[in-house]
Amino acid sequence: MESTNGIKTLEEDGISWGSRILYPTLLGGIVGGGIGLVSRHRKVHGLANMSATYATNLAIVTGCYCGAREIVRASRHSEPDDLFDSAIAGFGTGAILGRLQGGRAGAIRYSVGIAVVGTSLDYAAIKLRPVFKDIYESMAGEKKNSWFQWPEWLPIQVLDEEALAAKQAREEQLRARIRDLTKEEP
């Protein structure tokens, strides 16, 4: 449904909440778990505990940031890739989470930090999107129905009927040679 002022909703734009909030949050949790694996505190508190703590914290920060970015985007009626939305969301998220962690000074540090990191990651995602799209299209090949196609240089190939028959003939010749060699041995 298009709103009365002509602004499209997220669903009309083809952008779902899942792709803009859920996926980055899950990725943040995975990255946080990886950071926990190499944390210097893992020996004292345990590897599983540190990985879970880092994963949870980074997922919470990422989820709050992405949710705030979408709220700012919806309230400003802007495009999905507007970096100003990212900066505003970073300042707001950092101020709230920083205030909870470290008072007024924490709010300032967190707001600047999350705004810079979040906006930088959004900028990198915008610039890398065509690269990932090219990689996806090269793997999908000419078949647009199939999402994956083996690269030509890979030894694993899907053979057509003619190539499969030629391969089976070569294998049968090889088996015959092996039988001949085993017969010669007493």
N, C-alpha and C positions, 0 to 999 in steps of 0.2 A: 504494500500500500504506500502510495506516495503521499507525503504530508501536504497540508494545504498551502504551504509556501513554496512548494516545488523542490524541496530538499529530499533526496532519496535516503531511505533507511539503509542500515548496514546490509540487510539481506538483499535489497534491491541492487546495491553496489556489487554484490557477489562476494562480500567479505563477511565471513562468519566470526562469531565470538570465539569459536574454537581455534581458528587459525591465528587470531590476533592476541589471544590471552592464554589459552590452554597450552598450546604447543611451546611458546616461549617459557612458560612456567615449568613445564616438564623438562625442557632442555636446561633451564636454570637448576633444577633439582639434580639432573645428571651431572652437570658441571660441578655443582657444589659437592656431590658425592665424590667426584674425582679429586677435588681439592682436599677433601677430608682424608683421602687415601695417602696423600703426601704431606699432611699436616705434621708439624713438629710435636703436637700434643697427642698424637696417636699412641705413643708408647705409654703415656701416663694414663690416659682415659680409655684406651682401647680403640682398635681400628674401626670396628663396627659402630661404636658410639660416636666417634668423630665424623665418620662419613655420613651417618644419619643426621647429626647436628648440622653440619655444613650444608647438606642437601636440603634439609628443611628450611634453614635460614635463607639460603639463596632462592629457593622456590617461593618463599613468602615475599621477599623483596621483589622478585621478578613479577609475581602475580599482582602485587599492589601497584607496581609501576605500570604494567600493561593495562590493568583495569583503569587506573587514573588516566592513562593516555587515551583510552577509548572514551572515557567520560568527557575529557577535554575536547576530543575530536567531535563528539556528538553535540556538545554545547556550543562549540565555535562553528559548527557546520563546515568543517574543512575537509580536505582530501586525506586519504589514509596515510600518505607518506609525508605529511607536513611535519618537519622537524621542530617547528615552534611548539606543536602539541607535545612532542617528546620532552622538550626543555621544561615546559610548564608542569607536566606530569612528574618529571624528575624532581623539580623543586618542591612540589607539594608532597610527594611520597617521602622524599628525604626529610622534609620538615616534620612530618608526623612520626615517622619511624625514629628519627634522630632525637626528637623530643622525648619519646618513650625510653630511649637508651641512655642519653647523656645530657638531658636538660637543654638549656638554651644554646650552649656552645655546640652540643651534639647536633641540634637541629640545623644549625648553620653548616657545619661540616658535612653532615649527611645530605642535606639538600643540594649543596654544590657538587658533591661527589656523585650522587645518583643522577643528577641532571647531566653531568658531563659524560659519565659512563653510559647511561641509557641513550642519550642522544648520539653518542659515538657509535654504539652498537646498531642503532636504527639507521644511521647513515651508511655504515658498512653493509647492512642487510640490503639497503636500497641499491647500492653499487654492485653487490655480488649477485643480486637476483638474476640479471641477464646471463651471468656465467653459469649459475646452477641450471637455468632454463636450457642453455645450450648443451650442457652435459646430459640433462634429462632427454632432450630431443635426439642427441646422438646415440644414446643407449636405446631409445624407443625405435629408432630407425624409421624406415618408410612405413611400417605398419603402425598406424595411429591407434589401432585397437589394443595392441600389445604395449604394455608399459615397460617391457624389458627385452633387449636383444643382446645376445653375446657379441662382444667385439670380434672382429675378423681375426685378430692376432692370437686370440685365446685358443688353446688346443681343444677345448670342449666346444663342439659344434653340433647343431641340429642339421642332419643330412637329409637331402631329398632322396627319392627312391633310387635314382641312378647312382648317386654317390654312395648310398648305402649298399647297393649291389656290388659296386667296385670294391668297397671296403671288405665285404664278406668274402669276395673272391681272393683278395690278398691274404686275408686271415686263413682261408682254407689252404692256400699254397704254403703258408708258414707252418701250419699244422702238419702238412704232408712232409715237409723238410724235417721237422722235429721227429716224426715217426720213422723216417729213414735213418736219422742219426741214432735213434734209440735201438733200431734193429741191428745196426752195425756193431754196437757195443755187445761183447759176450758176457 
